[in-house]
């Protein structure tokens, strides 16, 4: 049971306090309800660009990292299609330094052509290094654009096209900031050896007078139900042929989410999974294979991907994967296999919760979903999945009409 207290400032900033006196360190986590799905389709990559810009100095603080390092702290951030998260860990006696830093960049970044140009170059180089020049680097883009015709999950957080960042204008960047990076669109979590009264005082002092902004009302186009299989073949100078197959699945708050998550665990998570045991160890068709999803808030993708052993055809590899799927759809899973997956999932969640940083992040995430208390209900939702529900979910998701197949051939 994760204990916490909540309050909301007049400007709409939601604050969660999670006391933990077993550590001298405190965590300050600020989660903004904005991700790549909230971008203009013609100006993508902005949420990720801000992950970089937010460290480039703010209205009253020209250097973000220097005062934090002097306070003995460290920080980082990440962006997904659904959200943007910034976090600091520092000695609890220096807690106010984190409030000062985070509030100033929420108030306003130090927008300048120079800052934009520096971060634009960083992001453009990241795009080229990881998504253009790297072997298989374009797979994420290709698979998403195959699966999604309408919903903005069709592009990755780095952006749909390199030119969207290359052509980003300062006025576009400012508009994106003041639309999304506001108190009413953010959640502040403070965890560690702290008291709610002190956190409330610091929150009012540093965040209380920041203009609330306008609460962002998300109205994204829903992805139409897929009614026929889609396929794509690519050839590139990569070392091995690779196979990818993705199916649409329910979003993070759907009734089928936890059953789908357990399907990925059983089918392709780790060396004891079905796909690895049968297709890597026994049949030696793949050098590696996995089954996963991204836990997206809106309906996402359940994906199987693997690199083939040389000499194995993509057609043979696909047939072998399909045989394992058919086995699941016809016979389901035994209670013992399901319980193993549930226990492994429970262990992963419990291990994550040992970290103060992860607890702070998760409290923010579940509050973003609607209620931080859902964090304490998560394990029960996995425990409640039975074999019949898992089979029903598999039969709903893993259909041919719902599938998207990508053959990635190595150029000969």
KAZI-V675928 format. One record per residue. N is the residue number from 1. RES is the residue in three letters. SS is DSSP state (hx for helix, st for strand, lp for the rest). PHI is phi in whole degrees, -180 to 180 (999 if undefined). Layout:
n = [N/N]
res = [RES/RES]
ss = [SS/SS]
phi = [PHI/PHI]
This chain:
n = [1/2/3/4/5/6/7/8/9/10/11/12/13/14/15/16/17/18/19/20/21/22/23/24/25/26/27/28/29/30/31/32/33/34/35/36/37/38/39/40/41/42/43/44/45/46/47/48/49/50/51/52/53/54/55/56/57/58/59/60/61/62/63/64/65/66/67/68/69/70/71/72/73/74/75/76/77/78/79/80/81/82/83/84/85/86/87/88/89/90/91/92/93/94/95/96/97/98/99/100/101/102/103/104/105/106/107/108/109/110/111/112/113/114/115/116/117/118/119/120/121/122/123/124/125/126/127/128/129/130/131/132/133/134/135/136/137/138/139/140/141/142/143/144/145/146/147/148/149/150/151/152/153/154/155/156/157/158/159/160/161/162/163/164/165/166/167/168/169/170/171/172/173/174/175/176/177/178/179/180/181/182/183/184/185/186/187/188/189/190/191/192/193/194/195/196/197/198/199/200/201/202/203/204/205/206/207/208/209/210/211/212/213/214/215/216/217/218/219/220/221/222/223/224/225/226/227/228/229/230/231/232/233/234/235/236/237/238/239/240/241/242/243/244/245/246/247/248/249/250/251/252/253/254/255/256/257/258/259/260/261/262/263/264/265/266/267/268/269/270/271/272/273/274/275/276/277/278/279/280/281/282/283/284/285/286/287/288/289/290/291/292/293/294/295/296/297/298/299/300/301/302/303/304/305/306/307/308/309/310/311/312/313/314/315/316/317/318/319/320/321/322/323/324/325/326/327/328/329/330/331/332/333/334/335/336/337/338/339/340/341/342/343/344/345/346/347/348/349/350/351/352/353/354/355/356/357/358/359/360/361/362/363/364/365/366/367/368/369/370/371/372/373/374/375/376/377/378/379/380/381/382/383/384/385/386/387/388/389/390/391/392/393/394/395/396/397/398/399/400/401/402/403/404/405/406/407/408/409/410/411/412]
res = [UNK/UNK/UNK/UNK/UNK/UNK/UNK/UNK/UNK/UNK/UNK/UNK/UNK/UNK/UNK/UNK/UNK/UNK/UNK/UNK/UNK/UNK/UNK/UNK/UNK/UNK/UNK/UNK/UNK/UNK/UNK/UNK/UNK/UNK/UNK/UNK/UNK/UNK/UNK/UNK/UNK/UNK/UNK/UNK/UNK/UNK/UNK/UNK/UNK/UNK/UNK/UNK/UNK/UNK/UNK/UNK/UNK/UNK/UNK/UNK/UNK/UNK/UNK/UNK/UNK/UNK/UNK/UNK/UNK/UNK/UNK/UNK/UNK/UNK/UNK/UNK/UNK/UNK/UNK/UNK/UNK/UNK/UNK/UNK/UNK/UNK/UNK/UNK/UNK/UNK/UNK/UNK/UNK/UNK/UNK/UNK/UNK/UNK/UNK/UNK/UNK/UNK/UNK/UNK/UNK/UNK/UNK/UNK/UNK/UNK/UNK/UNK/UNK/UNK/UNK/UNK/UNK/UNK/UNK/UNK/UNK/UNK/UNK/UNK/UNK/UNK/UNK/UNK/UNK/UNK/UNK/UNK/UNK/UNK/UNK/UNK/UNK/UNK/UNK/UNK/UNK/UNK/UNK/UNK/UNK/UNK/UNK/UNK/UNK/UNK/UNK/UNK/UNK/UNK/UNK/UNK/UNK/UNK/UNK/UNK/UNK/UNK/UNK/UNK/UNK/UNK/UNK/UNK/UNK/UNK/UNK/UNK/UNK/UNK/UNK/UNK/UNK/UNK/UNK/UNK/UNK/UNK/UNK/UNK/UNK/UNK/UNK/UNK/UNK/UNK/UNK/UNK/UNK/UNK/UNK/UNK/UNK/UNK/UNK/UNK/UNK/UNK/UNK/UNK/UNK/UNK/UNK/UNK/UNK/UNK/UNK/UNK/UNK/UNK/UNK/UNK/UNK/UNK/UNK/UNK/UNK/UNK/UNK/UNK/UNK/UNK/UNK/UNK/UNK/UNK/UNK/UNK/UNK/UNK/UNK/UNK/UNK/UNK/UNK/UNK/UNK/UNK/UNK/UNK/UNK/UNK/UNK/UNK/UNK/UNK/UNK/UNK/UNK/UNK/UNK/UNK/UNK/UNK/UNK/UNK/UNK/UNK/UNK/UNK/UNK/UNK/UNK/UNK/UNK/UNK/UNK/UNK/UNK/UNK/UNK/UNK/UNK/UNK/UNK/UNK/UNK/UNK/UNK/UNK/UNK/UNK/UNK/UNK/UNK/UNK/UNK/UNK/UNK/UNK/UNK/UNK/UNK/UNK/UNK/UNK/UNK/UNK/UNK/UNK/UNK/UNK/UNK/UNK/UNK/UNK/UNK/UNK/UNK/UNK/UNK/UNK/UNK/UNK/UNK/UNK/UNK/UNK/UNK/UNK/UNK/UNK/UNK/UNK/UNK/UNK/UNK/UNK/UNK/UNK/UNK/UNK/UNK/UNK/UNK/UNK/UNK/UNK/UNK/UNK/UNK/UNK/UNK/UNK/UNK/UNK/UNK/UNK/UNK/UNK/UNK/UNK/UNK/UNK/UNK/UNK/UNK/UNK/UNK/UNK/UNK/UNK/UNK/UNK/UNK/UNK/UNK/UNK/UNK/UNK/UNK/UNK/UNK/UNK/UNK/UNK/UNK/UNK/UNK/UNK/UNK/UNK/UNK/UNK/UNK/UNK/UNK/UNK/UNK/UNK/UNK/UNK/UNK/UNK/UNK/UNK/UNK/UNK/UNK/UNK/UNK/UNK/UNK/UNK/UNK/UNK/UNK/UNK]
ss = [lp/lp/lp/lp/st/st/st/st/lp/lp/lp/lp/lp/st/st/st/st/st/st/lp/lp/lp/lp/lp/st/st/st/st/st/st/st/st/lp/lp/lp/hx/hx/hx/lp/lp/lp/lp/lp/lp/lp/hx/hx/hx/hx/hx/hx/hx/hx/lp/lp/lp/lp/st/lp/lp/lp/lp/lp/hx/hx/hx/hx/hx/hx/hx/lp/lp/lp/st/st/st/st/st/st/lp/lp/lp/lp/st/st/st/st/st/st/st/st/hx/hx/hx/hx/hx/hx/hx/hx/hx/hx/hx/hx/hx/hx/hx/hx/lp/st/lp/lp/lp/hx/hx/hx/hx/hx/hx/hx/hx/hx/hx/hx/hx/hx/hx/hx/hx/hx/hx/hx/hx/lp/lp/lp/lp/lp/lp/hx/hx/hx/hx/hx/hx/hx/hx/hx/lp/lp/lp/lp/hx/hx/hx/lp/lp/lp/lp/lp/lp/lp/hx/hx/hx/hx/hx/lp/lp/lp/hx/hx/hx/hx/hx/hx/hx/hx/hx/hx/hx/lp/lp/hx/hx/hx/st/st/st/st/st/st/st/lp/lp/lp/hx/hx/hx/hx/hx/hx/hx/hx/hx/hx/hx/hx/lp/lp/lp/lp/lp/lp/lp/lp/lp/lp/lp/lp/lp/lp/lp/lp/lp/lp/lp/lp/lp/lp/st/st/st/st/st/st/st/lp/lp/lp/lp/lp/st/st/st/st/st/st/st/st/lp/lp/lp/lp/lp/lp/lp/hx/hx/hx/hx/hx/hx/hx/hx/hx/hx/hx/hx/lp/lp/lp/lp/lp/hx/hx/hx/hx/hx/hx/hx/hx/hx/lp/lp/lp/st/st/st/st/st/st/st/lp/lp/lp/lp/lp/lp/lp/st/st/st/st/st/st/st/st/st/lp/lp/lp/lp/lp/hx/hx/hx/hx/hx/hx/hx/hx/hx/hx/hx/hx/hx/hx/hx/hx/hx/hx/lp/lp/lp/hx/hx/hx/hx/hx/hx/hx/hx/hx/hx/hx/hx/hx/hx/hx/hx/hx/hx/lp/lp/lp/hx/hx/hx/hx/hx/hx/hx/hx/hx/hx/hx/hx/hx/hx/lp/lp/hx/hx/hx/hx/hx/lp/hx/hx/hx/hx/hx/hx/lp/lp/lp/hx/hx/hx/hx/hx/hx/hx/hx/hx/hx/hx/lp/lp/hx/hx/hx/st/st/st/st/st/st/st/st/lp/lp]
phi = [999/-91/-96/-162/-131/-129/-154/-128/-76/-60/-86/95/-67/-86/-123/-121/-115/-122/-73/-149/-95/-88/-136/-84/-96/-118/-121/-118/-120/-119/-110/-104/-81/-151/-143/-64/-67/-96/-89/-65/-57/-99/-141/-89/87/-71/-61/-70/-58/-69/-58/-85/-62/-68/-103/-95/105/-128/-52/-113/-128/-67/-123/-78/-72/-60/-65/-69/-65/-65/-90/79/-107/-139/-149/-165/-159/-151/-126/-126/-67/-106/-158/-130/-131/-122/-143/-129/-124/-157/-58/-59/-69/-106/-54/-64/-59/-66/-62/-61/-66/-69/-70/-70/-81/-75/-63/-177/-73/-87/-64/-154/-57/-66/-61/-62/-66/-61/-72/-60/-63/-61/-68/-63/-66/-62/-59/-65/-66/-96/-120/-115/-88/-79/-56/67/-63/-91/-59/-58/-63/-64/-69/-64/-69/-75/-77/-111/-102/-131/-69/-69/-67/-68/-122/-85/-65/-67/119/-76/-137/-59/-66/-62/-83/-59/-101/-61/-101/-59/-67/-68/-64/-61/-62/-65/-63/-74/-81/-114/-95/-126/-56/-74/-115/-134/-130/-107/-117/-121/-131/127/-77/-127/-116/-58/-62/-69/-63/-62/-63/-68/-64/-65/-65/-98/-110/-60/-98/-76/-54/-61/79/-107/-58/-71/-102/-79/-134/-92/-70/-76/-74/-62/-63/-76/-117/-151/-63/-121/-139/-148/-122/-129/-128/-152/-77/-117/-71/-138/-62/-133/-120/-135/-144/-132/-126/-69/-136/-68/-74/-59/-107/-77/-66/-96/-59/-68/-67/-64/-61/-69/-61/-64/-64/-69/-78/-154/-111/96/-70/-94/-72/-60/-63/-67/-61/-82/-98/-100/-79/-85/-90/55/-93/-118/-81/-159/-154/-149/-130/-156/-149/-106/63/-69/-67/-85/-51/-115/-127/-91/-127/-113/-142/-162/-96/-84/-72/-57/99/-86/-83/-64/-65/-67/-64/-64/-61/-69/-62/-63/-63/-70/-65/-60/-60/-65/-69/-85/-117/67/-128/-75/-57/-65/-67/-64/-63/-61/-66/-65/-66/-65/-62/-62/-65/-62/-65/-64/-66/-60/-70/-71/-88/-60/-61/-66/-62/-63/-62/-68/-61/-64/-65/-69/-67/-62/-69/147/-164/-58/-64/-60/-59/-82/-104/-61/-61/-62/-66/-71/-65/-81/-71/-111/-61/-66/-65/-63/-65/-60/-64/-60/-71/-78/-89/-87/-98/-64/-65/-97/-100/-135/-115/-124/-96/-115/-89/-78/-63/-85]
